[in-house]
Amino acid sequence: PTIASQARVAATQPRRGGAARDAQEAPEPVGPQYAPLPEEDRVEILDSLRAQRDRLCRDFGKMSLCVDTLGKINRKLALENEIKAVEADIRKFENPNILIVI
């Protein structure tokens, strides 16, 4: 018999042990398990992020136009960085397919 004919014969014969053995040998999942974030939670988080962005933009708009002291410069940079971070989070949560670790 050739190797090809042996492979055909082996493919037609039932495997020993069957599905029960396969289930026993299946490894347990390793690492974190993921689940989709519920839509109402996603919308709630998105609304709070938008409110936070609006508050930060109001604070930024209240700053004087003349940013001449070190404190004002640092405050302006901190507000700009916070606004950028919140806007990045908003872009992430606008995607409806968000997975969370369970």
trRosetta pair geometry for C-beta under 8 A, 3 or more apart (Angstrom, degrees):
i j d omega theta_ij theta_ji phi_ij phi_ji
1 5 4.9 -121 -166 83 93 124
1 6 5.5 108 134 -57 123 89
1 9 7.9 -21 -167 -4 148 140
2 5 4.9 93 54 9 79 99
2 6 7.0 -140 96 -5 42 88
3 6 5.6 -56 -149 37 33 113
3 7 6.4 35 152 -22 66 104
4 7 5.7 -54 -151 33 32 112
4 8 6.6 32 151 -19 64 102
5 8 5.6 -49 -149 34 37 112
5 9 6.4 36 152 -18 66 104
6 9 5.7 -54 -148 38 33 111
6 10 6.2 32 153 -19 66 108
7 10 5.7 -54 -144 39 31 111
7 11 6.2 33 155 -23 64 107
8 11 5.7 -55 -148 34 30 112
8 12 6.6 21 157 -14 64 107
9 12 6.1 -62 -150 38 30 105
9 13 6.5 26 155 -21 66 109
10 13 6.0 -56 -144 33 32 109
14 18 7.3 -11 172 -81 108 93
15 18 6.3 145 83 -81 91 44
16 21 7.7 43 116 -9 63 158
17 20 6.5 -125 173 69 70 85
17 21 3.1 13 160 -19 122 146
17 22 7.5 132 122 -27 107 67
18 21 6.3 117 59 16 43 95
18 22 7.3 -84 132 0 39 100
19 22 5.3 -56 -148 39 41 114
19 23 6.1 43 154 -24 72 103
20 23 5.8 -53 -149 33 30 110
20 24 6.6 27 152 -17 63 105
21 24 5.7 -56 -150 36 34 110
21 25 6.2 23 156 -12 68 111
22 25 5.9 -63 -144 44 30 104
22 26 6.5 48 153 -45 65 95
23 26 5.7 -35 -149 5 33 117
27 30 7.3 -25 142 -25 118 101
29 33 6.6 78 112 -83 143 96
32 101 4.4 -40 -178 -138 136 111
32 102 7.6 142 -179 45 85 55
33 101 7.1 106 68 -158 48 62
33 102 4.9 -44 89 54 99 102
34 99 4.2 15 -179 175 124 122
34 100 6.8 146 -151 71 72 30
34 101 6.2 -47 -97 -97 66 46
34 102 6.9 158 -118 0 13 89
35 99 6.9 144 69 -154 22 75
35 100 6.0 -31 65 62 75 82
35 102 5.0 58 -3 -47 115 121
36 97 7.1 -69 -128 -149 108 58
36 98 6.9 101 -158 74 66 54
36 99 6.1 -55 -96 -100 47 61
36 100 7.6 61 170 15 12 83
37 41 5.6 -117 174 84 92 118
37 42 5.1 107 118 -64 118 100
37 98 4.2 -15 19 89 127 106
37 99 7.0 -154 -20 -103 83 11
37 100 5.1 93 -74 -23 87 113
38 41 4.6 84 68 9 90 107
38 42 7.0 -161 93 -10 45 87
39 42 5.6 -56 -147 36 33 113
39 43 6.3 30 156 -18 67 106
39 96 7.2 0 -112 -152 92 97
40 43 5.8 -52 -145 38 32 110
40 44 6.3 36 154 -22 64 107
41 44 5.6 -54 -146 36 31 113
41 45 6.3 30 156 -17 65 105
42 45 5.9 -56 -149 38 29 109
42 46 6.2 30 153 -20 64 110
42 93 6.0 174 -165 -167 84 93
42 96 7.1 108 127 -134 164 54
42 98 6.0 150 -105 30 122 134
43 46 5.5 -55 -144 38 31 114
43 47 6.3 34 155 -21 65 104
44 47 5.9 -52 -148 34 29 110
44 48 6.6 24 155 -14 63 106
45 48 5.9 -58 -149 39 31 108
45 49 6.3 32 153 -20 66 106
45 93 5.6 -133 105 -139 111 150
46 49 5.7 -54 -147 36 31 111
46 50 6.4 30 154 -18 64 105
46 90 6.7 91 -144 -138 77 72
46 93 4.6 -169 -83 126 89 125
46 94 6.8 108 -125 -77 130 57
47 50 5.8 -54 -148 36 31 110
47 51 6.4 32 153 -19 65 105
48 51 5.6 -51 -147 36 34 113
48 52 6.4 37 152 -20 65 104
49 52 5.6 -53 -148 36 33 112
49 53 6.4 35 152 -20 65 103
49 86 5.8 168 -169 -168 88 90
49 89 5.4 -143 -136 106 141 113
49 90 5.0 180 127 -80 132 82
49 93 6.4 140 14 38 153 147
50 53 5.6 -50 -147 35 34 113
50 54 6.4 36 152 -20 64 103
50 90 6.5 93 -72 -115 72 126
51 54 5.7 -52 -149 35 32 113
51 55 6.5 34 152 -19 64 104
52 55 5.7 -52 -149 35 33 112
52 56 6.4 31 153 -17 65 106
52 86 5.5 -147 104 -133 111 142
53 56 5.7 -56 -147 39 32 110
53 57 6.2 31 155 -19 66 107
53 83 6.5 89 -141 -139 80 73
53 86 4.7 -179 -79 124 88 134
53 87 6.4 96 -117 -68 133 71
53 90 6.6 -10 -40 -46 146 140
54 57 5.7 -55 -145 38 30 110
54 58 6.4 34 153 -21 64 103
55 58 5.7 -52 -151 33 31 113
55 59 6.5 31 152 -17 64 104
56 59 5.6 -52 -149 37 33 112
56 60 6.2 35 151 -20 65 106
56 79 6.0 163 -172 -159 94 86
56 82 5.5 -150 -133 109 143 115
56 83 5.0 -177 125 -81 134 84
56 86 6.5 160 15 16 151 152
57 60 5.4 -51 -145 37 34 114
57 61 6.2 35 154 -20 65 105
57 83 6.6 94 -70 -116 74 126
58 61 5.7 -56 -147 37 30 111
58 62 6.5 31 153 -23 64 106
59 62 5.8 -55 -151 31 32 113
59 63 7.4 48 149 -37 59 91
59 79 6.1 -149 103 -124 109 131
60 63 6.0 -37 -166 2 38 116
60 76 7.5 90 -137 -135 86 67
60 79 4.8 161 -86 149 96 140
60 80 7.4 103 -117 -67 133 61
60 83 6.8 -5 -41 -51 148 140
63 67 7.1 19 155 -83 122 102
63 72 7.0 130 -164 -158 113 96
63 75 7.1 171 -111 111 128 117
63 76 6.2 120 -176 -90 168 92
63 79 7.5 -153 -38 23 140 161
64 67 7.0 159 84 -69 84 58
64 72 7.1 -47 51 -139 102 140
67 72 4.6 -163 -148 129 73 117
67 73 5.6 114 159 -80 110 63
67 76 5.4 -11 -127 -28 148 151
68 72 6.6 38 42 51 44 141
69 72 4.8 93 58 8 82 102
69 73 7.0 -146 95 -6 42 88
70 73 5.6 -54 -146 37 33 113
70 74 6.2 31 156 -17 67 107
71 74 5.9 -56 -146 38 28 108
71 75 6.2 28 155 -19 64 108
72 75 5.7 -54 -144 38 31 111
72 76 6.2 33 156 -21 65 106
73 76 5.8 -55 -149 35 28 111
73 77 6.4 25 155 -15 63 108
74 77 5.8 -56 -146 39 31 110
74 78 6.2 32 155 -21 65 107
75 78 5.7 -55 -146 36 30 112
75 79 6.4 29 155 -17 64 106
76 79 5.9 -56 -149 37 29 109
76 80 6.3 30 154 -19 64 107
77 80 5.7 -54 -146 37 31 112
77 81 6.3 30 156 -18 65 107
78 81 5.8 -56 -148 38 30 110
78 82 6.3 30 154 -19 64 107
79 82 5.7 -54 -146 37 32 111
79 83 6.2 33 155 -20 66 106
80 83 5.8 -54 -147 36 29 111
80 84 6.4 30 154 -19 63 106
81 84 5.7 -53 -147 36 31 112
81 85 6.4 31 154 -19 65 106
82 85 5.7 -56 -148 37 31 111
82 86 6.3 28 156 -16 66 107
83 86 5.9 -56 -145 39 30 108
83 87 6.2 29 156 -18 65 109
84 87 5.8 -57 -146 39 28 110
84 88 6.4 31 154 -21 63 105
85 88 5.7 -53 -150 33 31 112
85 89 6.6 30 151 -17 63 105
86 89 5.6 -53 -151 37 35 112
86 90 6.4 40 149 -24 66 102
87 90 5.4 -46 -146 32 35 116
87 91 6.6 40 153 -21 64 100
88 91 5.8 -50 -152 32 33 112
88 92 6.7 34 149 -19 63 103
89 92 5.6 -53 -152 34 36 113
89 93 6.3 20 156 -8 69 109
90 93 6.1 -64 -143 45 30 100
90 94 6.3 41 155 -34 65 103
91 94 5.8 -47 -147 21 30 116
91 95 7.9 36 152 -22 55 93
92 95 6.4 -54 -177 19 38 110
92 98 7.5 83 154 -105 84 118
93 98 6.8 -2 -122 -65 57 150
95 98 6.2 121 92 -59 94 85
